[in-house]
Every structure is written in structure tokens, then in C-alpha cells.
Amino acid sequence: MNLIIIGAGIMGTTFAVLAKELAPELDVTILERLGEAGGGNSWAFNNAGTGHEANCELNYTPVDEEVISVEKALKIHAQFNIAKQFWAHLVKTGAIKDPKTFINQTKHCTIVSEASVNELRLRFKEMSAHHFFENMKYSEDFDEIKSWIPFLMEGRSRTEKMAATAIETGTDVNFGALTAQMAEYAVNTLGVKIEYNTHVRRVHKSPSGSWLIETESRGSATQFKADKLFVGAGGGAFPLLKKSHLPFGRRFTGFPVGGRFLKANISREEADQYRAKTYGKAKVGAPPMSVPHLDLRVADGQHYLLFGPFASFKPVLEKGRGFFDYLKAMRFHDIPSMLNVAIEHFPLVKYLVSETFKGEKSMLEELEDFAPGLSKKFQWKAIEAGQRVQIIKDGDLQMGTEVIVSTDKTYGTLLGASPGASVSPEVMLHCVERLLPELAFSDQAKQKIRDIFPEPELETLTTNAARYREVRDAANEILGITAQGAEAKPTTSG
């Protein structure tokens, strides 16, 4: 049996590694539009690299009339801990030599102003009661908050009322570096083939039931044949779904959202002083994707600060592709869905259009509002981030992700964006099980799953505190994540 995967980003590469680990006899080929693995949305500065564990993102714990919901936060936290098990397995097997090449311990903090103090206090009370977040710290004390996140407090008045939470065991993840190392392991050890600079133009079924993938590489047309096809091509998954002629493809279309960050190079000493990712609260009327955050990033041994995101409406499917690619992906039956979203979510559309024309001066003003004095402390430069394509399903805009598998279990795809890369191993494991059930549920594969994922069940991690701590601590030790946040140098208060 042969499997073709479209896209050598974090999703496609994770899928390939898992499929080959569970079924070594499987013939796996990845087709990648770019010249390297992880060069699209997985690349270091095309995403925030937060290692989403629901530690600090307020939009994962919505509040409705003084009642806070933590269910989404619990699920994402559990999914990320399954991801850490997979990455720890890669380190143990030597697929990744040094975990610090892709994952670094970084405090995850949330800070709010006076108007949202009660909300954050309620969030802390509900979350810290669960074993996932039992080590979360909360403070309304200026000096204590400054000791956690000095860059955000140095220019603030001591009389300003605010509140913050912190978790020492958060992470910064370079998904581009992780993807590149997984791809090398997949090729050199597992026997996966990767065809770079190969743009997939069309996918369709042959009379025999196999999938035909029509591609173009350096001006030459090539056709591939697959028994099973998985499309993990980011925004490029939408037009391929349309061209597949699968009936459920009519239910979906894509809503593209661009993004920018402010980036500053900083020294190792300055990184040690801050070493945090700090999320705030989106302005009233702004979408969740606009939540401001100031992140320490580590890439290729260098340290950076990123502030943003600044969203934009950019009608392209992927960074580096043009408007006409997006236009050609549209079908007449998509027009009512797009119009419905434009009407139902007009404030979002208006926000995205206004953000599109925001200049660097306005971006720096927002940074100054979030962290007074910081815009002048470092040299900032606006950079383009990756391109998200959100799901429009049955005319409704959705902000999550969705895995779809055809009824004959020969075609699978991942649509949508957040939380995306952070939960890729858990999502791709279930995708392998759905697309390749004849291989994934063999006795050999079941044992291999247990070897890779000591505890792959979300429910067990969520309900069994002792088992969760055991699995978490084992993975953290391998990945270099310590309960005391040993990497961070202590800072002085006041």
C-alpha cells in the first residue's frame, strides 16, 4: 500500500513519521511545494511558537455572565502533553539530538488591566483547582508581577491596578526546526521519500479507485498514484478538496487571514531577564486572533522578541501564492457562504480591513500601550507572518481545525488553523487511525503507539492526576523542562 502526503509542514511530516512508525511496510511519499520541510506556516517567524498549552490564552476560557468555561483549555492542555510525549520519543530514539534546537522553557503569563481583574481572578480560581494548572501563580502585587515580566512593567505606574498569572513550565517551540529534523529522520531512517519544489495542481480518483495527483516541478508535469492520500497543505488544502469532487467538499470554503508581528533582536542576557510569553486581552469588539502578546522567541540559537499579532485581510491561500490562486479555488456554490460570513461577521471583516492598512507607527503605538517604554528600548521591525485560512462550514465561520476523512477511507485532510502545530501529534495520531485503520489497529501498531505515547488518552490525563503528573514529568525531563524554571535567572522586584 502506498500513501502520499501533500505538504511537508508540521502536520504532514508528523503524519508521515507516525504512519511509518506504526506500519514500516507502508510506502510513503511527501509532495512539498517549497524547497524545504517546514518552510511555510511552520517556519519560526510565521507563527507565535507559543506551544499552546492553554496556560495564558484568555480566549480558551470564555466568560458568560460571571461563569467561566475551562473545557477547551483542559482539552488543549491534554493535547499538548500528548505532543510532548511524541517529541520526547523523538529525542529518546535519536531522531532529535538536542531538544533545545526546537523547544525552550519559557514562562507563560497573562496580564490584564483593572477592568478585567475579576475575570482573571475567576479564571485562576477555576483553572488552578485542576491538576493541569495546579502550579499556576496569581498576583495583583506590582513587584511580584514585575519579577515575572519586567519588560511589561518597567514603564508602568505603581498605582496602576492590574493582575497577572504565571506558569513556569511553559514553552517556546520552533516548529520549523522541529519539522526539518523530523523530515530528515523520516527520510534517512524510516525510508520516507520527499519530493520538494513540487506543486500539486489537481487530485482526482481513477476508475480503479486510486488517487491520481497531478503535479508540476520545475516546469515539468508529473503524475503520482496513491492508494491513500492525506492533504496537510495549510490553506492549499481547500482548493484540492474542491478538485477531489468528494461530496462533502461543497460544505467547506476558506476564509483567509494574514498576519504581521513586530520583531526585535535581543541579547542572551536580555532574554534571560524576560524569558516569558505574555498574553493580554483583546480589545472590545476585536476577534480572538487579535489577542496581543509579547513573546520571547528562540531560533537558531538567537533570541528575539515578537509582539502582535496584527491581522489583515489578504485573499491568498498560502504565503508566497497569489490572489488568482485563491480566486481559482472558489466555486459558485461558495459565494453564498462568503456573503453570509461577510454579513454575519461584518465587525470582523471591518476589523481585518482596517488592520490591513495599519502602518509600523501605529503598530509601535500598540506595543507602547501594552508595554510602556518597550517600543524605544529595542529596534523593532514589522515582519509578515504566515497565512491562516479559517474554515467556513455550511456558511458558518469557524476558528478551529477539522480533520475530514472520506467514507471509503482513502482521502483525509486537515482544514483550519488554531491551535494547530501545538497539538499536531495528537491530531495526526487520530488521523492515522481513521485513514489507515487496517494498519493502525494491528497488534504491532497498538504496541508501538504505547511505546511512543505512554498515555495517549485525553480522558485519562484529564481525570487521573497521578498518571498525568507521571507522564508529564517524564516527558518534561527528556525535553529539558524543569518545575523550577531553572533556565530563567531571578529578577529583582521593584
C-alpha positions in Angstrom: 0.0 0.0 0.0 1.3 3.5 -0.8 0.4 6.7 0.9 1.0 10.2 -0.5 1.0 13.2 1.8 0.7 16.7 0.4 2.6 19.2 2.4 5.9 18.8 4.4 4.9 21.2 7.2 4.5 20.2 10.9 1.2 18.3 10.2 2.2 16.3 7.1 5.6 15.4 8.4 4.2 14.3 11.8 1.6 12.2 9.9 4.4 10.6 7.8 6.6 9.7 10.8 3.6 8.3 12.8 2.4 6.2 9.8 5.8 4.8 9.1 6.5 4.1 12.8 3.2 2.2 13.1 3.5 0.4 9.7 7.1 0.2 8.4 6.0 -1.7 5.3 4.0 1.4 4.1 5.3 3.2 1.1 5.2 6.9 2.0 5.9 9.9 -0.2 5.5 13.6 0.7 5.0 16.2 -2.0 6.1 19.7 -1.0 5.6 23.0 -2.9 8.6 24.7 -1.3 12.3 23.7 -1.3 12.5 22.6 2.3 10.4 21.0 5.0 8.7 23.4 7.5 9.2 26.4 5.3 5.5 27.5 5.3 3.4 28.3 8.3 5.7 26.0 10.4 8.7 28.3 9.9 9.8 30.1 13.1 8.5 33.6 12.4 5.3 32.5 10.5 3.7 31.7 13.9 3.9 32.7 17.5 5.5 29.4 18.6 3.8 29.6 21.9 3.5 25.8 22.5 -0.2 26.3 23.2 -1.0 24.6 26.5 -3.9 26.9 27.4 -1.7 28.4 30.2 -2.2 32.0 29.2 -4.7 32.5 26.4 -7.9 34.1 27.7 -9.8 33.2 24.6 -9.6 29.5 25.6 -11.6 30.2 28.7 -14.6 32.3 27.7 -16.7 34.0 30.3 -20.5 34.2 30.1 -22.3 36.2 32.9 -19.6 35.5 35.5 -19.4 31.8 34.6 -16.1 30.7 33.1 -15.7 27.7 30.9 -12.4 25.8 31.1 -13.3 22.8 29.0 -11.5 24.0 25.9 -8.4 24.8 28.0 -8.4 21.3 29.5 -8.6 19.7 26.1 -5.8 21.8 24.6 -3.6 21.2 27.6 -4.1 17.5 27.4 -3.4 17.5 23.7 -0.1 19.4 24.2 1.0 16.9 26.8 0.4 14.2 24.2 2.6 16.2 21.8 5.3 16.4 24.4 5.3 12.6 24.7 5.8 12.3 20.9 8.6 14.8 20.9 10.2 13.1 23.9 10.1 9.8 21.9 11.9 11.5 19.0 14.6 12.6 21.4 14.9 9.2 23.0 15.3 7.5 19.7 17.9 10.0 18.5 15.7 11.4 15.8 16.4 14.8 17.5 19.8 15.1 19.1 19.1 18.2 21.3 15.6 19.2 22.3 16.8 22.8 22.7 17.1 23.1 19.0 13.3 23.3 18.9 11.8 23.7 22.4 12.8 26.0 25.2 11.3 26.6 28.6 9.5 30.0 28.8 7.1 31.3 31.4 3.5 31.6 30.2 1.9 34.7 31.7 -1.4 36.6 31.4 -1.7 40.3 32.3 -4.9 42.3 32.5 -5.9 45.9 33.5 -8.3 46.9 36.2 -11.4 46.2 34.1 -10.6 42.5 33.8 -9.1 41.8 37.2 -12.2 39.9 38.4 -12.2 37.8 35.2 -8.6 36.8 35.6 -9.1 36.1 39.4 -12.1 33.8 38.4 -10.0 32.2 35.7 -7.2 31.4 38.1 -9.6 30.0 40.7 -11.3 27.6 38.3 -8.1 26.6 36.5 -5.8 26.1 39.5 -8.3 23.8 41.0 -7.5 21.3 38.3 -4.2 19.3 38.3 -3.3 20.6 34.9 -2.9 24.1 36.3 -2.1 23.4 39.9 1.2 25.3 39.7 -0.3 28.5 38.2 0.5 31.6 40.2 -1.7 34.7 40.6 -0.8 38.2 41.8 -2.1 41.7 41.9 1.2 42.9 43.5 3.2 45.2 41.3 6.6 44.0 42.5 5.7 40.3 42.1 4.3 40.8 38.6 7.4 42.8 37.7 9.6 39.9 38.8 7.7 37.7 36.3 7.6 40.0 33.3 9.9 43.0 33.8 9.7 44.3 30.2 5.9 44.9 30.6 6.2 46.6 34.0 9.3 48.9 33.8 7.3 51.8 32.3 4.1 51.3 34.3 3.0 53.3 37.3 2.9 51.5 40.6 -0.6 52.9 41.2 -2.0 51.2 38.1 -4.3 48.3 39.2 -3.7 45.1 37.3 -3.4 41.3 37.8 -1.3 38.6 36.3 -0.9 34.8 36.3 2.3 32.8 35.5 3.2 29.2 34.8 6.9 28.5 34.9 6.8 25.3 32.7 5.5 26.9 29.5 7.5 26.6 26.3 8.6 28.3 23.2 8.6 25.9 20.2 10.4 26.4 16.9 8.0 24.3 14.7 10.2 25.0 11.7 13.3 23.4 13.3 11.2 20.6 14.7 9.7 19.8 11.2 13.1 19.9 9.5 14.5 17.4 11.9 11.5 15.1 11.7 11.8 15.3 7.9 15.4 14.3 8.0 14.6 11.4 10.3 11.7 10.3 8.1 13.9 10.2 5.0 17.2 8.8 6.4 15.8 6.3 9.0 12.2 5.5 8.1 12.5 5.5 4.3 10.0 8.2 3.5 10.5 10.0 0.2 10.1 13.7 -0.1 9.7 15.5 -3.4 10.5 19.2 -3.0 9.6 22.1 -5.3 6.6 20.0 -6.4 3.3 22.0 -6.7 0.1 19.9 -6.7 -2.3 21.1 -9.3 -5.1 18.6 -9.1 -6.2 15.4 -7.3 -8.9 13.1 -8.6 -9.9 9.5 -8.4 -9.1 7.0 -11.2 -11.6 4.4 -12.3 -9.6 1.8 -10.3 -10.3 3.7 -7.1 -6.7 5.0 -6.5 -5.9 8.7 -6.3 -4.1 10.5 -9.2 -2.1 13.5 -8.1 -1.1 15.9 -10.9 1.9 18.0 -10.1 4.3 20.4 -11.7 8.0 20.5 -10.7 10.5 22.9 -12.4 8.2 23.3 -15.4 7.6 19.6 -15.9 4.3 17.8 -15.3 4.4 14.6 -13.2 1.6 12.3 -12.0 1.7 10.3 -8.8 -0.6 7.5 -7.8 -1.8 6.8 -4.3 -3.9 4.2 -2.5 -4.3 6.6 0.3 -4.0 10.4 0.2 -3.6 12.9 3.1 -3.6 16.6 2.4 -1.9 18.7 5.0 -1.2 21.7 2.9 -2.4 24.5 5.0 -4.6 26.9 3.1 -3.8 24.9 0.0 -6.0 22.0 1.3 -9.2 23.9 0.4 -8.8 24.0 -3.4 -7.5 20.4 -3.5 -10.6 19.4 -1.6 -12.8 21.1 -4.2 -10.9 19.4 -7.1 -11.2 16.0 -5.4 -15.0 16.1 -6.2 -15.8 14.4 -2.9 -19.4 15.4 -2.0 -18.6 16.9 1.4 -16.2 19.3 -0.3 -19.1 21.5 -1.1 -19.7 22.2 2.6 -16.3 23.9 3.0 -14.6 27.0 1.8 -11.7 29.1 3.2 -11.6 32.5 4.9 -8.0 33.8 4.6 -6.5 35.9 7.3 -3.0 37.3 7.1 -0.8 38.5 10.0 2.2 40.6 11.0 4.4 40.9 14.0 6.9 43.4 15.4 10.3 41.7 15.8 13.3 42.8 17.8 16.7 41.1 18.2 17.8 40.9 21.8 20.9 39.6 23.6 21.0 36.4 25.7 21.2 38.5 28.8 18.1 40.4 27.9 16.4 37.1 27.1 17.3 35.7 30.5 15.8 38.8 32.1 12.4 38.3 30.4 12.1 34.7 29.3 8.3 34.8 29.0 5.3 34.8 26.7 2.8 37.2 28.0 -0.8 37.4 26.7 -3.2 40.2 27.3 -6.9 40.7 26.5 -8.3 41.6 23.1 -9.9 45.0 22.8 -13.7 45.1 22.9 -15.1 44.0 19.6 -11.8 42.6 18.3 -11.7 38.9 17.3 -9.7 36.3 19.4 -7.0 36.2 16.8 -6.1 39.8 17.8 -5.1 39.0 21.4 -1.9 41.0 22.0 1.1 39.1 23.3 4.8 39.7 23.8 6.8 36.6 23.2 10.4 35.6 23.7 11.4 33.5 20.6 14.5 31.3 20.2 15.5 30.4 16.7 18.9 29.0 15.5 20.4 30.0 18.9 19.4 33.6 18.6 16.9 35.4 20.8 14.1 37.7 19.7 11.0 39.5 21.0 7.8 39.3 18.9 4.8 41.5 19.5 1.5 41.1 17.8 -0.3 39.7 16.0 -1.6 42.4 13.6 -4.2 40.7 11.5 -5.0 41.6 7.9 -7.4 40.5 5.1 -5.2 39.0 2.5 -7.0 36.9 -0.1 -4.3 34.3 -0.7 -4.2 30.7 0.3 -0.6 30.5 1.4 2.3 32.9 1.9 4.1 33.2 -1.4 1.0 32.4 -3.5 -1.1 35.0 -5.4 -4.7 36.2 -5.4 -5.6 34.3 -8.6 -4.8 31.0 -6.9 -7.4 31.9 -4.3 -9.9 33.1 -6.9 -9.4 29.8 -8.9 -10.2 27.8 -5.7 -13.6 29.4 -5.4 -16.8 27.8 -6.8 -20.2 29.3 -7.5 -21.6 27.4 -4.6 -19.1 29.1 -2.2 -20.4 32.6 -2.9 -23.5 32.4 -0.6 -21.2 31.1 2.2 -18.8 34.0 1.7 -21.6 36.5 1.6 -23.2 35.1 4.8 -19.9 35.4 6.6 -19.5 39.0 5.4 -22.9 39.9 6.8 -22.9 37.8 10.0 -19.3 38.8 10.8 -19.2 42.3 9.4 -17.3 43.7 12.5 -14.6 41.0 11.9 -14.3 41.9 8.2 -14.2 45.6 9.1 -11.5 44.9 11.7 -9.4 42.9 9.2 -9.6 45.6 6.5 -8.6 48.3 9.0 -5.7 46.2 10.3 -4.5 45.7 6.7 -3.7 49.4 6.3 -2.1 49.8 9.8 1.5 51.2 9.5 4.5 50.5 11.6 4.0 53.7 13.6 0.5 52.5 14.7 1.9 49.1 15.5 4.5 50.6 17.7 1.9 52.7 19.5 0.0 49.4 20.3 3.2 48.0 21.7 3.7 51.1 23.8 0.2 50.7 25.1 0.8 47.1 26.0 4.3 47.6 27.4 5.1 51.3 28.1 8.7 52.2 27.2 9.4 49.0 25.3 9.0 50.5 21.8 12.1 52.6 22.5 14.1 50.0 24.3 14.7 47.9 21.2 14.9 48.3 17.5 11.6 46.9 16.1 10.8 45.8 12.6 7.5 44.8 11.1 7.5 41.3 9.6 5.0 39.2 7.7 3.7 36.1 9.5 2.1 33.1 8.0 -1.2 32.9 6.2 -4.1 31.4 8.1 -7.2 30.1 6.2 -10.1 29.7 8.6 -13.0 27.2 7.9 -16.3 28.3 6.5 -18.5 25.2 7.0 -22.1 25.3 5.8 -22.0 29.1 5.7 -20.7 29.5 9.3 -17.2 30.8 10.1 -15.2 28.5 12.5 -12.0 29.4 14.3 -10.7 25.8 15.0 -9.5 22.9 13.0 -11.3 19.9 11.5 -10.0 16.6 10.2 -12.1 15.1 7.4 -11.8 11.5 6.1 -13.8 10.2 3.1 -16.3 7.4 3.7 -14.1 4.9 1.8 -11.1 5.9 4.0 -8.8 6.8 1.1 -8.7 10.6 1.4 -8.0 12.6 4.5 -7.3 16.3 5.1 -6.9 18.9 7.8 -8.6 22.2 7.5 -8.4 25.3 9.6 -5.7 26.8 11.9 -5.5 27.3 15.6 -4.2 25.7 17.9 -2.7 23.8 15.0 1.0 22.9 15.4 0.9 22.7 19.2 -1.4 19.7 19.1 -0.2 18.1 15.8 0.9 14.7 17.2 -2.5 14.1 19.0 -4.5 15.2 15.9 -2.3 13.3 13.5 -2.4 10.1 15.5 -6.2 10.1 15.3 -6.0 11.0 11.6 -3.7 8.0 11.0 -6.1 5.7 12.9 -9.1 7.0 10.8 -7.3 7.0 7.4 -5.3 3.8 7.9 -7.4 1.6 10.3 -6.3 -1.6 8.7 -2.7 -0.8 9.7 -3.1 1.4 12.8 -5.1 -1.2 14.8 -2.9 -4.2 14.3 -1.3 -5.7 17.5 2.1 -4.4 16.3 0.8 -0.9 15.8 -1.0 -0.8 19.1 2.2 -1.7 21.0 4.1 0.9 19.0 1.6 3.6 20.0 2.1 2.7 23.6 5.9 2.9 23.1 5.6 6.4 21.5 2.8 7.7 23.7 2.9 6.3 27.3 -0.5 7.8 27.8 -2.4 8.7 24.6 -5.8 9.1 26.1 -7.1 12.7 26.7 -9.6 11.5 29.3 -7.0 9.7 31.4 -4.7 12.7 31.5 -7.7 14.9 32.4 -9.2 12.7 35.1 -6.2 10.9 36.6 -4.0 13.4 38.3 -1.3 10.9 39.4 -1.0 9.4 35.9 -0.9 12.9 34.3 1.9 14.0 36.6 3.9 10.8 36.0 3.7 11.2 32.2 4.2 14.9 32.2 7.3 14.8 34.4 8.9 12.0 32.3 8.4 13.9 29.1 9.5 17.2 30.6 12.7 15.7 31.9 13.7 14.5 28.4 12.7 17.9 26.9 14.6 19.9 29.5 11.6 21.5 31.2 12.0 21.9 34.9 9.4 22.7 37.5 11.5 25.5 38.9 12.1 27.1 35.6 15.8 26.7 36.1 16.8 28.4 32.9 15.4 31.7 33.9 17.7 33.9 36.0 15.9 35.5 39.0 14.9 39.2 38.7 14.7 41.7 41.4 11.3 43.3 42.4 10.6 47.0 42.5 
